[in-house]
Amino acid sequence: MIHPRQKDLFAVIGNPVAHSLSPVMMQEAFDTLGLPALYVALESDSLAEDLDTLWKMRLRGLSVTLPHKEAAYSHSASKDETAAAIGAVNTLRWHISGWEARNTDWIGSNRALETFCTLKGKRALVLGAGGAARAVVYGLLHAGASVHITNRSVERGETLAGLFACDFIPLHELERVRRERPFEIVIQCTSTGLVGTEKVQLVSDSFFQPGMVVMDTVYRPLWTDFLAQAKRAGSLTVPGLEMLLHQGVAQLEWWLGIDSLDTRVIQVMRNALIRASSHE
């Protein structure tokens, strides 16, 4: 069996994965820390088989992206309570007994939002009902926010709301509910606005309010139409790149066994992401 020498190996695994910005962010962090490590992108068609091969090769850590987060959860040897609650993982760490699994997406979401406001007691709205929404909802509830969910598919939205005991608001009733009691935090968790997808306006311009904290989990493009709408209304906007950054920081902290990454390294990672985004 082949084992890495000279440098520890880390990777992001998904399909497709060529677009991932994780390699530039993570490699910059390893180089800044002076660690002998190499971080690469791997495309996987058969995750179970490939995870076994990578474990035997002793890759130290994996970032898991779409569409493999739920499968990685199923094929990990151990996972924490948070991963179990979300039902998906985005981070794997090598252990002699098999892959250890965690979800750091919720940490990335919380840390990005907490740059602008405290979450405890805030009235939050999550648009979407997929994997990203599950992690964001978990994080908000964990921080003590009051969470409401809306989604174009009522069935999926109600399922997610039921899973986390949140209120579900049909999309067509959103404006009425906002007028009765505005939301303080809004997070867009669908693929709407992603490069290559059809443009869809999820909410009206009047939905956004001055002082509202608005985040989009989409980071390609960096400034989505959703964020542009919010910014024109005077809302505080958080690009998806910040969530990507902070979930990656949490991954590094777990892989390396440290409590917190130096702020200098975090800024280096952010700069790497911004540079990579500006070249697209």
C-alpha positions as CSV (number, residue, x, y, z in Angstrom):
1,M,0.0,0.0,0.0
2,I,1.2,3.5,-0.9
3,H,1.7,5.9,2.0
4,P,2.6,9.6,1.7
5,R,6.1,10.7,2.7
6,Q,7.8,14.1,2.9
7,K,4.4,15.8,3.0
8,D,1.1,15.1,4.6
9,L,-1.8,14.8,2.1
10,F,-5.1,16.5,2.3
11,A,-7.8,16.9,-0.3
12,V,-11.3,18.1,-1.2
13,I,-13.4,15.3,-2.7
14,G,-16.6,15.8,-4.8
15,N,-18.1,15.6,-8.3
16,P,-17.5,18.0,-10.0
17,V,-14.7,19.5,-8.0
18,A,-12.6,21.4,-10.5
19,H,-14.3,24.7,-9.5
20,S,-13.5,24.3,-5.8
21,L,-11.6,27.2,-4.2
22,S,-10.6,25.1,-1.2
23,P,-7.2,24.1,-2.6
24,V,-6.0,27.7,-2.9
25,M,-7.3,28.5,0.5
26,M,-6.0,25.5,2.3
27,Q,-2.6,25.4,0.6
28,E,-2.0,29.0,1.5
29,A,-2.7,28.2,5.1
30,F,-0.4,25.2,5.2
31,D,2.4,27.2,3.6
32,T,1.9,30.1,6.0
33,L,2.0,27.8,9.0
34,G,5.2,26.2,7.6
35,L,3.7,22.7,7.6
36,P,4.8,20.1,5.1
37,A,1.4,19.4,3.6
38,L,-0.2,19.2,0.2
39,Y,-3.9,19.9,-0.5
40,V,-5.4,18.8,-3.8
41,A,-8.8,18.4,-5.5
42,L,-10.1,14.8,-6.1
43,E,-13.1,13.9,-8.2
44,S,-15.0,10.8,-7.1
45,D,-17.5,8.6,-8.9
46,S,-17.7,5.9,-6.3
47,L,-17.2,7.4,-2.8
48,A,-17.3,4.3,-0.7
49,E,-14.6,2.6,-2.7
50,D,-12.5,5.8,-3.0
51,L,-12.8,6.6,0.7
52,D,-11.4,3.2,1.5
53,T,-8.5,3.7,-0.8
54,L,-7.7,7.1,0.5
55,W,-7.9,5.8,4.1
56,K,-5.4,3.1,3.3
57,M,-3.2,5.7,1.7
58,R,-3.4,7.6,5.0
59,L,-4.5,11.0,3.7
60,R,-4.8,13.0,6.9
61,G,-7.9,14.9,6.1
62,L,-10.7,15.3,3.5
63,S,-13.0,18.2,2.8
64,V,-16.2,16.7,1.4
65,T,-18.3,18.6,-1.1
66,L,-21.4,18.0,-3.2
67,P,-22.8,15.4,-3.9
68,H,-21.0,13.3,-1.3
69,K,-21.8,14.8,2.1
70,E,-24.5,12.4,3.0
71,A,-22.6,9.4,1.7
72,A,-19.5,10.4,3.6
73,Y,-21.7,10.5,6.8
74,S,-22.8,6.9,6.1
75,H,-19.4,5.6,5.3
76,S,-17.5,7.2,8.3
77,A,-16.4,5.0,11.2
78,S,-17.4,7.6,13.8
79,K,-19.2,11.0,13.9
80,D,-20.1,13.5,16.5
81,E,-23.6,14.5,17.7
82,T,-23.7,17.5,15.5
83,A,-23.1,15.5,12.3
84,A,-25.8,13.1,13.4
85,A,-28.3,15.9,13.9
86,I,-27.5,17.4,10.4
87,G,-27.3,14.0,8.7
88,A,-24.3,15.0,6.6
89,V,-20.6,15.7,7.0
90,N,-18.1,17.9,5.1
91,T,-15.0,16.9,7.0
92,L,-13.1,13.6,7.5
93,R,-10.0,12.9,9.5
94,W,-7.8,9.8,9.3
95,H,-7.9,7.5,12.3
96,I,-6.6,4.0,12.7
97,S,-10.1,2.6,13.0
98,G,-11.5,4.5,10.0
99,W,-12.6,8.0,9.0
100,E,-13.7,10.3,11.8
101,A,-16.4,12.7,10.6
102,R,-17.7,16.2,11.5
103,N,-19.8,18.9,9.9
104,T,-18.1,22.4,10.0
105,D,-20.6,24.0,7.6
106,W,-22.7,25.2,10.5
107,I,-19.6,26.6,12.3
108,G,-18.7,28.5,9.1
109,S,-22.2,29.9,8.8
110,N,-22.3,31.0,12.5
111,R,-18.9,32.6,12.5
112,A,-19.6,34.5,9.2
113,L,-22.8,35.9,10.6
114,E,-21.3,36.7,14.0
115,T,-18.9,39.1,12.4
116,F,-21.9,41.3,12.0
117,C,-24.3,40.5,14.9
118,T,-25.0,38.2,17.8
119,L,-27.3,35.3,17.0
120,K,-28.9,34.6,20.3
121,G,-32.5,35.8,20.4
122,K,-32.5,37.0,16.8
123,R,-35.4,36.2,14.4
124,A,-33.9,34.4,11.4
125,L,-35.2,33.3,8.1
126,V,-33.6,30.5,6.0
127,L,-34.4,30.1,2.4
128,G,-34.0,26.6,1.2
129,A,-34.3,23.0,2.4
130,G,-31.2,21.2,1.1
131,G,-28.0,20.2,2.8
132,A,-26.7,23.8,3.2
133,A,-30.0,24.8,4.8
134,R,-29.8,21.9,7.2
135,A,-26.4,23.0,8.5
136,V,-27.4,26.7,8.7
137,V,-30.6,25.9,10.6
138,Y,-28.7,23.7,13.0
139,G,-26.1,26.4,13.6
140,L,-28.7,29.2,14.2
141,L,-30.7,27.0,16.7
142,H,-27.5,26.0,18.4
143,A,-26.7,29.7,18.9
144,G,-30.1,30.5,20.3
145,A,-31.8,32.1,17.3
146,S,-35.5,31.8,16.5
147,V,-35.5,30.1,13.1
148,H,-38.1,30.2,10.3
149,I,-37.9,28.3,7.0
150,T,-39.2,29.0,3.6
151,N,-38.8,27.1,0.4
152,R,-40.3,26.9,-3.1
153,S,-41.1,23.2,-2.5
154,V,-43.6,23.2,0.3
155,E,-43.1,19.5,1.0
156,R,-39.3,19.7,1.4
157,G,-39.6,22.9,3.4
158,E,-42.1,21.4,5.8
159,T,-40.0,18.3,6.2
160,L,-36.9,20.4,7.2
161,A,-39.0,22.5,9.5
162,G,-40.4,19.4,11.2
163,L,-37.0,17.9,11.6
164,F,-35.7,20.9,13.6
165,A,-39.1,22.0,15.1
166,C,-39.1,25.3,13.2
167,D,-41.9,27.3,11.7
168,F,-42.4,26.9,8.0
169,I,-43.6,29.9,5.9
170,P,-44.8,29.3,2.3
171,L,-42.8,31.5,-0.1
172,H,-45.9,33.4,-1.3
173,E,-46.8,34.4,2.3
174,L,-43.3,35.7,3.1
175,E,-44.0,39.4,2.4
176,R,-47.1,39.3,4.7
177,V,-45.2,37.7,7.5
178,R,-42.3,40.2,7.2
179,R,-44.7,43.1,7.4
180,E,-46.1,41.8,10.6
181,R,-42.7,41.2,12.2
182,P,-39.5,41.8,10.2
183,F,-36.6,39.3,10.2
184,E,-33.3,40.4,11.6
185,I,-31.2,37.7,9.8
186,V,-31.8,36.2,6.4
187,I,-29.7,33.4,4.8
188,Q,-30.1,32.2,1.2
189,C,-29.3,28.5,1.0
190,T,-30.5,27.5,-2.4
191,S,-28.5,27.3,-5.6
192,T,-30.3,30.3,-7.0
193,G,-27.8,32.8,-8.3
194,L,-25.0,30.3,-8.8
195,V,-23.0,30.8,-12.0
196,G,-24.7,28.9,-14.8
197,T,-28.1,28.6,-13.2
198,E,-31.3,30.4,-14.3
199,K,-31.9,33.7,-12.7
200,V,-34.8,33.7,-10.2
201,Q,-35.9,36.5,-7.9
202,L,-36.8,34.7,-4.7
203,V,-38.1,37.8,-2.8
204,S,-39.2,41.3,-3.7
205,D,-36.9,44.4,-3.3
206,S,-39.2,45.6,-0.5
207,F,-38.5,42.4,1.6
208,F,-35.1,43.7,2.6
209,Q,-34.7,46.3,5.3
210,P,-31.9,48.6,6.6
211,G,-29.9,46.9,9.3
212,M,-31.0,43.4,8.3
213,V,-28.1,41.0,8.1
214,V,-28.3,39.0,4.8
215,M,-26.0,36.2,3.8
216,D,-25.9,34.1,0.6
217,T,-24.3,30.6,0.8
218,V,-23.5,30.9,-3.0
219,Y,-20.0,32.3,-3.5
220,R,-19.8,32.1,-7.3
221,P,-20.4,34.9,-8.2
222,L,-19.0,36.6,-5.1
223,W,-21.8,39.2,-5.1
224,T,-25.1,37.5,-6.1
225,D,-28.2,39.3,-7.3
226,F,-29.7,38.3,-3.9
227,L,-27.0,40.2,-2.1
228,A,-27.2,43.1,-4.5
229,Q,-30.9,43.4,-3.7
230,A,-30.2,43.5,0.0
231,K,-27.4,46.0,-0.3
232,R,-29.6,48.4,-2.3
233,A,-32.1,48.3,0.6
234,G,-29.4,49.2,3.2
235,S,-29.0,45.6,4.6
236,L,-25.7,44.4,5.9
237,T,-24.5,41.8,3.4
238,V,-22.3,38.7,4.0
239,P,-20.9,37.0,0.9
240,G,-20.8,33.2,0.8
241,L,-17.0,33.3,0.6
242,E,-17.0,34.1,4.4
243,M,-18.9,30.9,5.2
244,L,-16.5,29.0,2.9
245,L,-13.6,30.6,4.7
246,H,-14.8,29.8,8.2
247,Q,-15.9,26.3,7.6
248,G,-12.4,25.7,6.2
249,V,-10.8,27.3,9.3
250,A,-12.8,24.9,11.5
251,Q,-11.6,22.0,9.4
252,L,-8.0,23.0,9.8
253,E,-8.4,23.4,13.5
254,W,-9.8,19.9,13.9
255,W,-7.3,18.3,11.6
256,L,-4.4,19.9,13.4
257,G,-5.8,19.5,16.9
258,I,-5.8,23.2,17.8
259,D,-8.4,25.3,19.5
260,S,-8.2,28.3,17.3
261,L,-6.2,29.4,14.2
262,D,-4.2,32.5,14.3
263,T,-6.0,35.5,12.9
264,R,-3.1,36.2,10.6
265,V,-3.5,32.8,8.9
266,I,-7.3,33.4,8.6
267,Q,-6.6,36.6,6.8
268,V,-4.1,34.9,4.5
269,M,-6.8,32.3,3.6
270,R,-9.4,35.1,3.0
271,N,-7.0,36.9,0.7
272,A,-6.3,33.7,-1.3
273,L,-10.1,33.2,-1.8
274,I,-10.6,36.8,-2.9
275,R,-7.7,36.6,-5.4
276,A,-9.0,33.4,-6.8
277,S,-12.5,34.8,-7.1
278,S,-11.3,38.0,-8.9
279,H,-9.6,35.9,-11.6
280,E,-12.8,34.2,-12.7
